[in-house]
Amino acid sequence: MFTRTENVREFIRFYPVVSIIVSIHLVLYLLTILPIFPNYWFFENLSGVNLYIMEGQFWRLITPTFMHSGFSHMLFNSFSLVLFGPALERMLGGGRFLLVYLLSGLIANVATLLLEPLTYTHVGSSGAIFGLFGYYIAIIIFRKNMMTKQNSQIIITLSVVSLIMTFLQPNINITAHLFGLLGGFLLGAIPYYNKKDLSDSIKGTANWANSRKKNLSFQSPVKVLVWAVIIIVAVLGFWSQK
């Protein structure tokens, strides 16, 4: 479920919202390094600065979710989204997935505003990505039949280790991580009065994806190895970023 075997064209077609978010990450990063605007313009106007938010610049409660402090920060968060976002997008549908992602990021940023000093500045999508983890945990607790035991163990393990690393790594927005996770969990705990109960279970999502792409066992060993390395590096990098 968390190993990607699609080519780029298939990935964009199957998971358009994740693709758009990652594209925004990349475009905003490029705009901060290309000599089109002063390098500091986007950080000055889009980063989360509590003092400016209190003065009425409320867009800063959303825009920091798409900004990153450097290439590695952008790359690792984008990889984390590519790894853990597609199954949830397929299960929820693009619109609902986007709502969960943005609301988790918003909750994380509002908590940062309320609990951190006025001078506190932050960027990064970690709060929203923790929200996806929280949503998965809610599925595991309240809709157990929608997730295999193996995938549940993966999510629980990653969530626990990520929380531990949140308190061990320097320069981490601990508030955003914790409240992003909590926000995603609460959103996932909301009952959906839907004839199909979210229409697709994660098991169904896995079957759907497998029917449209080559089975992993038939992939080139080199490709499998590359993806394994990418997953390890992305997860380690995500834990080390704020």
Secondary structure, 3 states (H helix, E strand, C coil): CCCCCCCHHHHHHHCHHHHHHHHHHHHHHHHHHCCCCCCCHHHHHHCEEHHHHHCCCHHHHCHHHHCCCCHHHHHHHHHHHHHHHHHHHHHHCHHHHHHHHHHHHHHHHHHHHHHCCCCCEECCCHHHHHHHHHHHHHHHHHCHHHCCHHHHHHHHHHHHHHHHHHHHCCCCCHHHHHHHHHHHHHHHHCCCCCCCCCCCCHHHHHHHHHCCCCCHHHCCHHHHHHHHHHHHHHHHHHHHCC
